[in-house]
Amino acid sequence: MLLDVQEAIQKIKDRKLANIYLVLGEEEYQANELRKNLLKLIPNEEKDFNIAEYDMEDVPLSDAINDAMSAPFFGDMKLVFINHPYFLTGEKKKTKVEHELTELESYLERPLDTTVLVINALYPRLDERKKIVKLLKQRAQIIKNQSLNENQIRQLIIKKFNDHHCEIDSDALSLLIERTGENLNQAMNEVDKLIINVQNGDKVNFQKVKNLVPQTLEQNVFDLVDLVLDHQTDTALQMYHELILQREEPLKINAILLGQFRLLLQVKILHIQGYAQGNIASTLKVHPYRIKLALRKINRFKMNDLINAYLGLVDNEQKMKSTNQNPELLFQLFLLKI
């Protein structure tokens, strides 16, 4: 049976435990929350003896398996974490550490009842052809740690505010998600900051989020895209100048702009071909929230405008790398051409 992270956390809280967990997926915040709840299984006075972590990039798998096969020390349960199990993927690592996968195979057949073995495979995918992967999927409780959609992120943020007896306005929540993008870990860090700065009983409003949650370079560039396509030349130049004053590298700004226009082009092409938002996200392997934002933009602009902007930025990149021309002048010329 597959569980998502929240389902798994509830079962752990209810002490309905599996002997072996395989955590699949790259969502950092959820992986940390799952880990916190697993750690609570071991009493504080036993944590030094009955919790062990093994990084497969540094130590052999046999060390972790031998530990998993030993009884807990003055306690009822032991937690063993196996991190970075790259041997479950197609990735080739340059390391002197050798792993005997047969030892893990044997353990999967006869796990120790007093050990909870957690294999943190925080990768986008595993190599399904490998015998050890097939066996793990048969023997372990699989926890899907996938990227969340916008609605799921909203619900988690609201829950965290509620857990601290706080509330957040709808427009403030939208701005928070916009400024933290698809990074749930960053969003939750900002929630902590907002909770500290709100009085008991007060709501977090739009202005508080605007004042306390900074825009990233990517978000500033996302706003710059609108200015470019709306031909707001003076405002676009001013924003570009401000980014330079903030010591942002011109090549980096150009690269992010280029990536944004590439994404808009790809989304527009797939949208014209009849792809839905979810299909576009999976085809391009891009977070659904970024696709949602792109879909909002593409209907406002013609395909030729997007193509011209993209090609102009490619030209700018080549000139920045091969000449000593002033980046701000190049950006100004780019704006005049499109």
N, C-alpha and C positions, 0 to 999 in steps of 0.2 A: 504493500500500500504506500502510495506517495502522500507526503504531508507537506503543506507549506510551512513557513517558519512560525507563523502565529499559531497554527494548529499544533505544531511540535512543542512550542513553549507551553501551551495549555496542558498537554499531556505530561510534560516534565513537572509542571506545578502540581498536577494530580498524582505524581509518582507512578504514572503508567509508563515505565521505561523499557527501552529496547537494550539489548546487550551491545549492539553495534549500530552506529549511525554513520551514514554517508551524506555529508552536506555538499550539495551541488549548486554552484552558481556564485556570482561575483558581488552580490549586494553587501557592501561592507557593514552598514549599520545593522542590518538584520542578523548578519553573522555574529556581530558583537553582542546583540541582545540575546541570541541563542546561547552563546558562550556564558554570559552572565547568569542565565537561569540554570545552566548545567553546573556551574561552580557552586551555586547555592545548595546543591545536593550534598556537598561535603561540609560537615560542621567546621567552624573556624579553627578549632583546636586540632583538627586533623588535616588541614589544607597542606601543610608542609610535607606530610608523609604520603598522602593519598591522591595527590594531583600531579600528573607528569605531562610534559610537553616534549615532543620530538619533531625536529625540523628535518625533513628528508633530504634537504640540500646539504646538511651538515653531518648527520649521524645515520648509521645503517638501520634499516627497517627492523632487523633482528633485535636491536636494543628496545624498541617500542613493544615488540611482540613478547619478549621475555618479561618485560614489566607488566604487560597486560595479563600474562599467565601466572603472575605471583599474587598471593592473597593480600588484601589490604592490611595496613599496619595499625593495630588498635582501632579498628573501625569496621563498618559493615560493607563499605563500598569504596571502590577506587575509580578515578577518572583518568583516562589516558587519551591525550590528543595527538593525532598524527597530522602535522601541517606540511604544506607544499608537497603532496604526493604526486610529483610530476610523472612518475612511472605509470600513472593511470591515463595519461594523455599521450599524444603523439610527439610531445616535445622531447628534444634531445638536449640533455644537460651535460656541460663539461664539468664533471666532478669526479673526485677520486673515491667517493663513497659508493660501495657496492650493496645492492639490495637483493636479498633472497626472497623472491615473491612466493616461493613454495611455503615459507614459514607463515605468511599471512593467509595463504590458501588453507593450510592446516588449521589455523586458529579460527577461520570462518566456519569450518566444519564443526568445531567443538569449542565455542567461546566459554570463558569463565563467567559463572553467574554473578560473581561479586565485582566484576569489572564492567564499566561502561566505556567502550572504545569509540572515539569520535574521529572520523577521518574527514578532515576539512579540505575537500576538493573544490577550492574556490576558483574554478576555471569556467570558461563559457561552455566547454564540452569535454567529454572523455573519449578515449579511443575504444569504441564499442567492439572492436575486433579482438581485443585482448581478453585472454581467459580470466584474468584476475578481475577485470571490470564486469564481465558477465556473472562471475561468482558473487561479487559484491552486491550486484543488483538483485541477486536471488536471496542472499543471506542478511543483508543490512536493511535497516529502516532508512529509506531515502527521504531526505528533506530538501525540497526545492527552494533554493535561495535566489530566486530570479528577480530581475528589476521589476519594480512596481509601476503600475500606471498612475496617472495623476489622481484619480479618485482614491486609490489605496493610500497614496502619500498623504492626501488631505485627511483621511480618516485617522492615520497614525499621528499626524501633527495635532489634530483636534483632541485625540485621546491623551496625548502627553500634556497638553494644556489643562484638560479636565482633571488629570491625575494630580496636578498642582493647584487645583481649585481656581483656575484662570480660564478666560475665554478670549477668543480672537474673532474680530469682525470678518465677514466674508471677503470684503475687498482687501483687507489687510492680509488675509491668508493667501489670496491670489497673488499679491505682490511678493510675499515671502517665497512662494513656490517659483515665481518668475525669477527672483534674484538668486535663488539657490539651484535653479534648473533641475536636472535629474539626479543631483547629488543628495540623497536622503541623509547621509551622514552630516553633511554641511548644514542642511536644513534643521536637523535636530540640535546641532551646536548653536545655531542662531535662536532656536526656541528657548534653550537654556538661558541665553543672554536676555531675551525678551521677558522671560518669567522673572528674572532678578530685578528688572527695571519697571515692573508693573506693581501698582499698589493692590493690596488685597481687595477683591471684589471688582476691580476695574477691568475693562476689556482692553486688549491690545488692538489699537486702531491703525488705520492706514498710515497716519503721520509718524507714529512710533516706529513702524517697520521701515518706513522711508528713511528715518533719521538713524536707525541703529543697524540696519542690515545693508552692508555696502554692495554696490554692483561690482561684479568681476570684470576683468578686461573683456571677456567674451560677451558679456551683456552690454557693455558700452559699445562694442563693435556691432552687436546686433541692432542697437539703436542707430548706429552710423549707417547701416545698410538702408534703413528706412529713409534717412536724410538723403542718401545718394540717389535712391530710386525716385524720390519725390522732387529731385532737383533743387533741394534747399542748400544751395552751394555755400552760402556764407556760414550757415549754422554747421554744416558738415565740416568746413575748414576749421571753424572754431573748436569743435569737438576733437578733431584730429590734433590740433595744436595743443589742446589741454592734455591729451594722452601722451604727447611727446614731452610736455613739461613734467608729467608724472614719471618720466624716465622709462616709458614703454619703448621697446625696440621697434623701429619702423618696419623691419622685415617681419617681426612677429605680428604686428597689427595687420600688415598686408596679407600674411598667411591666414590669419583668422578670417579676414574679409573674404579672401579667396575661397576658404572652406565654406563660409556661409552662402556665397553665391553658387558654389558647386551644389550644395545641398538644395537650394531653392530650385535650381535647374532640374536636378534629379527628381525632386518631388513633383514639380510641374509636369514633367514628361510622364511620370507614372500615373499622376492624377488624370491627365488627358486620356491615358490608356485604360482608365476605369478602375484603377487600384483604390481600395479603401485605405483609411488611415493605418489600420493594423497591418495590412499587407505591405504597405510602403515601408513601415518600420522594420518588419522582418526581412524584407528584400534588401534594404539598405543597411540593415544591422545597426540602426540608430534608435535611441530611446524614443518611445512614443510621444513624450512631451515635446521634444524638439520637432517631431513631424507635425504635431498639432499647431505649433507656432508657425512653422513654415507654410502650412496650408492656409493659415490666416492671411499670409502675405501674398501668396502667388496670384490670387485672383485680382489683386490690385495692379499687377504689372504684366506687360506683354513679354512674350518669350524673347523677342529681339532685344528688349532692354536688359534682360538678365544675361543674355549671351554677350552683348557688347560690354557690360560691366565686368563679366568674368574674364573676357579676353583682354580688357584694359588692365586688369589687376595682374594677369599673367605677364603682360608687357612690363608693368611696373616692377614686378619681382626680378625680371631679367636685368632691367636697368639698375636696380639697387645693388645687384650682385656683381655687375660688370662695369659700372661707372661710378663716379663720385658726385653725381647729381644730387641736389638737395631733395630729401624725401618729401618735404612739405610742398615743394614746387612740383614734383612729380604727381603728388596727389591732387594738387590744384589743376594741373593739365588733364589728369584723368577725369576729373569732374566736368571739365569744359567739353570733353569729347563725347561723353555719353548723353 
